């Protein structure tokens, strides 16, 4: 008991929801106090620690929003806006605009080299010693001849196994690896991070900040679509996807997580996701568990569900403001992602919450927030329906995607005939229309009177139909899953 320490972290934000202060104390003794300054364009300008400047940035008109100096060092970019030299490293990109090599600026010797597959995923890495890492898939890697198997729950990495040991990942609210334990539950390594991902202590495990891989030799982190620098606190490449036009902070294509790394993550390098949506959903589930007849609790749940699938929106249950927004947004949203997003947390709260989660699916559908069919249950087998849609889609030249959802136990289901939630088949046509085919099962116990009571509290009546149509500005938001 003498080794127990109490650590407290406190954060402050400005009116644009950007992180401006981060303080930490251990056993009531201050450890650090960091302050962050930004300009009106969402570019980070200065970082201080206990009042002393530790990072300063300079900017110019080209490339827009990219730092061109950092602590006096010059940062150079190519015509595509990619960082190519920072006085320590030279960065080389291939024809697909992917980082392919990193070399030392001093002597041009190799630091690391990367290879990618046709889908843009990194499949091989070479270090300066000639050692190779092969990424067979997310479950299996070979590093300098030694293999490692990884285990996941949904998209959360939970364990790894080598020929020598089995270790478990314990993560914080944004998915950063905080603690590694062995098969007996004994601590192997504890890691703590500064807000933007720099390691404060620990850090031997390569899958660290937000669960992404840290390339220790370069200091960069691989986020799929591009690389992120925890030291610079920005991406080294601009986002290639169109930003959210309704959020000026998103127009900065180099900034990380809207300059709020405590609240948001960017798992793909493209789409900012919020770590708080699952917490809001679980709060709503708890309210429903306390009083299942409270229709306003269901409304709050539905609103938070919508906010979880719409980037940059959080906490819609506060005032049930998400319902109307769901009918007006110009994106293809789907309740399945809400379930998938919160699924890794649900099983920790027991069967009662699991039952509420199953009910959540039907209730969101019945409210018309996603426009699902709530009155019909089990009319089509998902595998048969999916096969028909695939064949039809091929004839029309579209693309079909089957999303993954979870059942109440947290297990993945994909085309299975049973379970509380079912996959949706989504077709992306050349006309820019995303069609989501209703494959979810509604609530068989919802009678017409109950349905009417719910509908009276909506901004408009639900549109019950088997096929939904959403026009999206960029279908890539659907493909990135």
N, C-alpha and C positions, 0 to 999 in steps of 0.2 A: 504494500500500500504506500510505502514511502516514495516509490517511483512515479506515482500518479501526478501528472501535470495538467493544469487547466489553461488552455489557450483560448483566447477570444479575439475574433477578427471583426472589425467595424468598417463599414463602407459608407461613402458619401457620394451623392449624385447631383448633377446640375439639372436645369429645367429641360434639357434635351435628353435626359436619361443617360448621360455619359458618366462613367466612373471618374470622380475627381479626387477622391481620397481613399486610402486603404491603410488601416492601422492594425497592428497585432501586438498582443501582450501575452506573456506566459507567466502564470502564477502572479498576475497583477503587475508584472514588470514589463514596461514597454520594450518591444523588440524592434519594431520599425514603424515609421510613419511616412507613407508615400503620398505625394500629391501630384496630380496630372493636370496639365493645361492643354487646351485645344483651341484652334481658331474656328472661325465661322463656317469653314468648309469641312469640318470634321477631321482635320489633320492634327495629329498629336504634335505639340510644340515643345513641351518641357516636362521632365519628371524630376522631382526632388525627393530626397530621403532624409528625414529629420532636418529639413530646412536647407540642405545642401543639394545643389544641382548635380544629378548623376547622368542625365541624358538631355541633350539639346538637339533640335532638328532645324534644318533650313530647307526652304522650298523655292521652286521657280515655276514659271508657267508651263514648262515642258520637262518631263511628262506631268500632267495635271495630278495633283494630290500625292505624288511620290516624293519622299524626302530625298534631297540631293546632297545634303550634308548631315552627318551624325557625329556629334562630339568632335567636330573639326575635320573628320575624314570625308572625302568626296565619294559620293555614290553615283556611278554612271549607269545609264540605261540604253537599250537599243531602241529601234524605231517602233517596236511593239510594246514598249513600256516595261520590258523585263530588266531587272537588275543584272548588270554584266560585270561590274567591278566595284568592290568596296574597300580597296587597298589591302585587304587580307586575302580575298579569294577572287578568282575569275569564274564567272558562271557562263556555261555554254548551253545553247538550246538547239533542239533538232528542228526538222522541217514542220513538225506538228506543234511547235511552240512549247515543247516540254523540256524541262531541265534535264539535260543528258550528261553533263560533266561539271564537276567543280574542281578547279585547279588553284594552286597557291599563286598569288600575285608575284611573289618574290622570284620564283624560279620556274613557274609554269608546270611543276610536277603535279601528278594526279592526286587528288584527295578522294573523290568518289566518282563513280560512273553508274548510270542508270539505264535500264531498258524497260519498255512498256509494251503491252499487248494492243490488239486492234481496238479495244474498248477504252484505252487510255489508262489502264491500271498498271502500276509498277509491278514487274514480274521478276526483276533481277537487279542486284546491286553489287558493285565491286569496290573494295576499299584500296588504299594505297599499298597495302601489303599483298595484293593479288588474291585476297580472300573474297569469295562470292557468297551472297545470300540469295536463295531462290524462294520466291513467294508462289508456292503451288496454288494455293487459294487462301482464304482468310483462316482456314482451319489448320493449315500445315505449312511449315517453313523448313528449309534446310540452310543452316548457317555454317559455312566452312566445314561441311560434311556432317555436322550434328543436326539431327532433326528435332523439331519442337511441334507438338500438337496443341492447338488452342481450342477452348470450349466457350460457347456463347449461349446467352439467353437473349433471344431476339438479336439485337445488334450490340449487346453489352458483352464485352470480353470478361469471363468470370474465372477462368483457370487456364493453366498451361502445364503440359507434361513433357518432360525430357526423359532420357534413359536413366537419369539419376534421381529425379524428384518430381513431385507434383506440387504446384503452388497455386494459390488462389488470390484473385484480385479483389480488393475492397476499394470502392470508388466513392468520390464525393458527389455532390448534386449536379455537377457538370460533366461527370464521367471521368475525371482525372484520377489516376491510380494514387491512392493515399497510403495504402498498406498492402503488403504482400505477406501471406501467411503460408505455412507448410501444411501437410496433411493432418498434423496434430493441433493446428490452430495457433502455432507459435509464430511470433513475428520474425519475418525474414528481412524486411526492409520497410522503412517508413519514409515517405516523401512529402515535402511541403513545397508549395509554389507561391511565387509572387503573382499578383492578379493576372498579368499578361502571359504567364506560362514559364517565366524563368524559374529554374529550380533553386529553392532556398536551402534545402537540405535533402540528402538522399539522392534519388534520381538514377540509380543504376539500371532499373527496369526501363527498357526502351519505349514501351507503350505507356506513356505518362500523361502529360497534360491533355485533357479532354479525351484520353484514350488513343491519341494518335501517335504514330511512330516518330521518335526523335532520332535524327541522324547525328550521332554524337560528334563525328569528325568535322561536320560543317556547322553544327548548331542550328540547322534548319529542321522543320517538322513537315512531314509529308501529309498533306490534307486532301489527296486525291487529285483534284483539278489543278492545284498549284501548291507552292511551298510557303510556309509561314516562318518568320523569324521572331522568336520570343525576345531576343535582345533588342531588335529594332521596334518590336510591337506592331509590325505591319506585315502584310504579304509582300513577297519580292516580285510578284507579278500582279497585274490588274485583273479584276474579275472580268471574265469574258461574257458573262450573262448580263442581260439588261437589269439595272437596279430597280428597286421599287420607286416609281415616280412620285408616290405620295409621301415618301419619307426622305427629306433632303439629306439626312445623314447617310443614307444608303447610296447616294451619288458618288461618295468617295470609294473608289474601287480598290484601294490599297488598305484601308482601315480594317482592323479585325473586330468582328462581332459588334459593329456599330459603336465601338469604343466603350462597350460594357461587357467585359469578359467574365464578370461574375454572374451575369444573368443569361447571356447568350452564348451559343457555340456555333461553329461553322463546320460540321462534320465532313461535308463534301468539298469545301473550298468555294462553294457557290451560294448556298442558301443558308441564311442565318436562322438558327433554331433557338427556341427558348427553353431553358432548363426549368422554368417555373410552371409551365403549363401542366405537367403531370402533378405537381403539388396542388394547383388549383383544382384539378379534376378530382384528386383524392379527397380534398376538403369537401367538394360537392357530394361525392359519394358518401362521405361520413354524414353529411346533413340528411341525405336521403335515407340512410340506414336508420337514423334517429326517428325520422317521420316520413315513411314512404308515400303518404298521402299528400305531402306538401308539393303542389304543382310548381310553385315558384322555385323550389329547390331543383326540380327537374329542369326548369327553364335556365337556371344558372349553370347547371351541368351542361346543357346543350350549348349555351353561349361559350363556355370555356372550351367545349369540344371544338367549336368553330375556330376559336382563337388559336388552338393548338395546331390546326391545319393551315392557318393563314399566317405567313411570315410577318413578324413585327407586331402582331396583336397578342396581348396577354391579359388575362383576367377579365374576360367578357362577362363573367357571372356577376361582377359588380355592377348592378343595375340592369342586368339581363340585356345589355346593349348589343350583344353579338348576334341576336336573331335577325334583326333587320339587315345588319351588315352582311350576313351570309347570303341574303337574297340579292345583294347588289354588287358583290365583289366580282372582278373580272378574272377569276382564277378557277381552275377545276379543283374543288376540295372534296374530301371524302372522309366520312366518319371512321373508316377503317384505320386511318393513320392516327387518329386520336387514341384508339384502342391500342394500336401498336406502340405508340409513344409512351403510354402509361403502363403497359403490360408488365414491364420488368419490375415495377413497384407493387403491383396489385397483390401478388402472391405473398408478400410479406405481411399482409394485413388480414389473412384468414379467409375462410369461406364466405363470411357475410359480405365482405367487400366484393368477392368474386361473383356472388349472386347479383349484387348491385351493378357490377360491371356488365353482366349479361343483360340486365334490365336496361342499362344505359344504352346499349345498342338499339334496342327496340324503341326506346323513348326518343332518342335523337331522330330516328327514322320517322316516328309518328309526328314529330313537330314540324316536319318539312324543312328542317334546317339543311338537310342534304337532299331532300326530295325523294326519299326511299318509299317503298311500298310497305306500309305498316299493316294493312288489312289482310294481306295474303301471306300464308305461311306454308313453306315447303312445297310450292307448286312445281318447281323444276329442280332436277338434280344439277348440281354445279358443274360436274364434269361433263355432262351431256350438253348443257347450255354453253359452257366454255368452248367445247369442240365446235359447235355450230357457229359461234361467233368468230372463232379463228378462221374457219373455212370461208365464211362470208367476208371477213376482213381481207384475206389474201386476194379475193376476187376484186376488191375495191382498191387495193394498193395501200391499205392502211397498216398500222402496227398495233399489235395486241400485247397488253401487259396484264399479268395476273398478280395482284398485290398479295402480300403476306399479312395475315391477321393472327390473333391469338385467341385461344379459348379461355375459359375462366381459370384454368390451372396455369396459364402462362405459357403453354406449349404452342409452337407454331403450327398452324394448319394451312394447307394450300391445296384446295380442291377436295378436301375430305368431305364425306357426306354427313358428318356429325360435328357438333360443336355449337357454341353460342353465336359465334361470328363466322362468316364465310368470306372467301376472297371475292373481290369484284373484278370483272373483266373490263379493261379499259382499252378502247380503240382510239388511236390518234390518226386521224385522216390527213391527207394532203391539204385539205381545205382549212386546216387550223382548228377544227372542231374536235374536242375530246368527248367521246361518248362513254359513259359509265353504265354498264348493264347491271341492273339490280339483281344481286344474287344473295342478299341478306334475308334472313328469316325475321318476320315481324313478331309482335307479341300476340299470341293467340288468345290471351286472357283480357286483352283490351277491348271492352265493349263500346258500343256506339256512344253511350252517355259519357263515359270516361273520355273518349276521343273528342267529343264536342266540348267538354269542359277545358281540355287542353287547347283546342283550336281557338276558343274565345280569347285566350290570353296572348295569341300571336299577333304580329303586325299584319299578317295576311294569312289566308288559309293555305295549308300545305297543298302541294301539287303531287298527287299520288299517281305514279306512272312507273312503268317497268324499265324505261330507257331514259337516261338523263343526258342533256346536252349542255356543255359549257364551252364557251369560246375563250381560249387562253392566248395571251400575248406571246408566249414562248412555251412550246410543248416540252421543252427540256425540263421544266419544273416537274413534269409528271414522270419523265424517264429517270430522273435522279432519285433513287430510292435506297 
